[in-house]
Amino acid sequence: MIAKGVNLNKYEYASLTQTRNSFGTVTDIEIEPGIYDAIESTRLSMVGAQRINDLTPEQKEKLVLAKYSATSSQEESVLTVSFEDYMTGKTVASCRSSNHTAWTRQRDVDRAIRKLADRIARIWR
């Protein structure tokens, strides 16, 4: 989902800076690399959180912060990522992925990450 009136073409950089309310049995170690790789495979250049202060003011205007959350239960795994404008804090885009009733929780998470990666790619073409 893209926020109304937002031009995503202005953004050139992304930083995976923090998680939002991750809970359940999914750990950041399981999902963060997949989300990072999904964003890195788009047109956005990844910037580490420690390097944000090295960006010029003009570059910071083109930066989005990617924040994710994950939940997992026996029934499903749900992953969401929101992209917030660095300067305003406004959510400019978000996407959600879920996977139901795989054989194992890890397979559920892996499938949810693949679906999420596809949605991220469509947003940031």
One Martini backbone bead per residue (centre of mass of N, CA, C, O) as a GRO file, in nm:
protein
  125
    1MET     BB    1   0.097   0.037   0.022
    2ILE     BB    2   0.028   0.371  -0.074
    3ALA     BB    3   0.029   0.677   0.001
    4LYS     BB    4  -0.139   0.946  -0.042
    5GLY     BB    5   0.053   1.162  -0.250
    6VAL     BB    6   0.303   0.981  -0.298
    7ASN     BB    7   0.646   1.000  -0.416
    8LEU     BB    8   0.870   0.739  -0.454
    9ASN     BB    9   1.093   0.858  -0.652
   10LYS     BB   10   1.256   1.032  -0.431
   11TYR     BB   11   1.369   0.768  -0.331
   12GLU     BB   12   1.715   0.617  -0.255
   13TYR     BB   13   1.695   0.535   0.054
   14ALA     BB   14   1.761   0.280   0.311
   15SER     BB   15   1.670   0.182   0.657
   16LEU     BB   16   1.717  -0.074   0.895
   17THR     BB   17   1.646   0.027   1.228
   18GLN     BB   18   1.377  -0.128   1.336
   19THR     BB   19   1.143  -0.266   1.532
   20ARG     BB   20   0.795  -0.383   1.562
   21ASN     BB   21   0.648  -0.577   1.770
   22SER     BB   22   0.794  -0.841   1.821
   23PHE     BB   23   0.642  -1.170   1.827
   24GLY     BB   24   0.662  -1.474   1.940
   25THR     BB   25   0.875  -1.715   1.762
   26VAL     BB   26   0.996  -1.494   1.610
   27THR     BB   27   1.305  -1.380   1.498
   28ASP     BB   28   1.522  -1.151   1.385
   29ILE     BB   29   1.727  -1.360   1.276
   30GLU     BB   30   1.518  -1.487   1.070
   31ILE     BB   31   1.415  -1.202   0.909
   32GLU     BB   32   1.613  -0.965   0.857
   33PRO     BB   33   1.778  -1.070   0.612
   34GLY     BB   34   1.533  -1.090   0.417
   35ILE     BB   35   1.452  -0.792   0.427
   36TYR     BB   36   1.715  -0.670   0.345
   37ASP     BB   37   1.738  -0.815   0.071
   38ALA     BB   38   1.474  -0.706  -0.048
   39ILE     BB   39   1.558  -0.407  -0.043
   40GLU     BB   40   1.838  -0.433  -0.188
   41SER     BB   41   1.689  -0.540  -0.467
   42THR     BB   42   1.627  -0.263  -0.517
   43ARG     BB   43   1.675   0.079  -0.594
   44LEU     BB   44   1.766   0.095  -0.314
   45SER     BB   45   1.995   0.221  -0.087
   46MET     BB   46   2.169   0.105   0.169
   47VAL     BB   47   2.169   0.223   0.517
   48GLY     BB   48   2.315   0.241   0.793
   49ALA     BB   49   2.237   0.363   1.097
   50GLN     BB   50   2.537   0.474   1.147
   51ARG     BB   51   2.523   0.651   0.853
   52ILE     BB   52   2.308   0.876   0.852
   53ASN     BB   53   2.489   1.121   0.953
   54ASP     BB   54   2.661   1.116   0.672
   55LEU     BB   55   2.443   1.245   0.539
   56THR     BB   56   2.302   1.463   0.362
   57PRO     BB   57   2.031   1.658   0.355
   58GLU     BB   58   1.948   1.559   0.069
   59GLN     BB   59   1.960   1.254   0.135
   60LYS     BB   60   1.754   1.256   0.373
   61GLU     BB   61   1.511   1.331   0.181
   62LYS     BB   62   1.569   1.018   0.041
   63LEU     BB   63   1.479   0.871   0.312
   64VAL     BB   64   1.395   0.549   0.443
   65LEU     BB   65   1.236   0.375   0.703
   66ALA     BB   66   1.256   0.040   0.797
   67LYS     BB   67   0.982  -0.134   0.953
   68TYR     BB   68   0.924  -0.429   1.150
   69SER     BB   69   0.702  -0.713   1.186
   70ALA     BB   70   0.633  -1.015   1.391
   71THR     BB   71   0.430  -1.312   1.370
   72SER     BB   72   0.360  -1.628   1.547
   73SER     BB   73   0.190  -1.935   1.488
   74GLN     BB   74   0.033  -2.226   1.419
   75GLU     BB   75  -0.137  -2.083   1.180
   76GLU     BB   76   0.072  -1.822   1.145
   77SER     BB   77   0.264  -1.586   0.951
   78VAL     BB   78   0.349  -1.234   1.012
   79LEU     BB   79   0.451  -0.966   0.794
   80THR     BB   80   0.575  -0.626   0.832
   81VAL     BB   81   0.629  -0.317   0.639
   82SER     BB   82   0.749   0.009   0.698
   83PHE     BB   83   0.776   0.333   0.532
   84GLU     BB   84   0.962   0.614   0.646
   85ASP     BB   85   1.008   0.930   0.652
   86TYR     BB   86   1.278   1.076   0.788
   87MET     BB   87   1.178   1.381   0.822
   88THR     BB   88   0.853   1.317   0.910
   89GLY     BB   89   0.744   1.004   0.975
   90LYS     BB   90   0.589   0.918   0.739
   91THR     BB   91   0.398   0.686   0.597
   92VAL     BB   92   0.446   0.578   0.251
   93ALA     BB   93   0.469   0.258   0.306
   94SER     BB   94   0.324  -0.081   0.288
   95CYS     BB   95   0.351  -0.432   0.398
   96ARG     BB   96   0.208  -0.770   0.373
   97SER     BB   97   0.257  -1.104   0.516
   98SER     BB   98   0.128  -1.442   0.483
   99ASN     BB   99   0.125  -1.776   0.635
  100HIS     BB  100  -0.034  -2.097   0.614
  101THR     BB  101  -0.001  -2.415   0.715
  102ALA     BB  102   0.265  -2.536   0.738
  103TRP     BB  103   0.473  -2.778   0.844
  104THR     BB  104   0.653  -2.537   0.944
  105ARG     BB  105   0.751  -2.250   1.084
  106GLN     BB  106   0.993  -2.196   0.896
  107ARG     BB  107   0.834  -2.225   0.633
  108ASP     BB  108   0.640  -2.000   0.690
  109VAL     BB  109   0.850  -1.774   0.709
  110ASP     BB  110   0.981  -1.813   0.431
  111ARG     BB  111   0.722  -1.756   0.269
  112ALA     BB  112   0.665  -1.475   0.383
  113ILE     BB  113   0.929  -1.349   0.282
  114ARG     BB  114   0.884  -1.394  -0.020
  115LYS     BB  115   0.623  -1.230  -0.038
  116LEU     BB  116   0.741  -0.967   0.072
  117ALA     BB  117   0.959  -0.927  -0.144
  118ASP     BB  118   0.757  -0.890  -0.375
  119ARG     BB  119   0.614  -0.638  -0.258
  120ILE     BB  120   0.862  -0.459  -0.236
  121ALA     BB  121   0.938  -0.463  -0.536
  122ARG     BB  122   0.671  -0.326  -0.635
  123ILE     BB  123   0.707  -0.058  -0.483
  124TRP     BB  124   1.046  -0.036  -0.565
  125ARG     BB  125   1.090  -0.010  -0.898
   0.00000   0.00000   0.00000
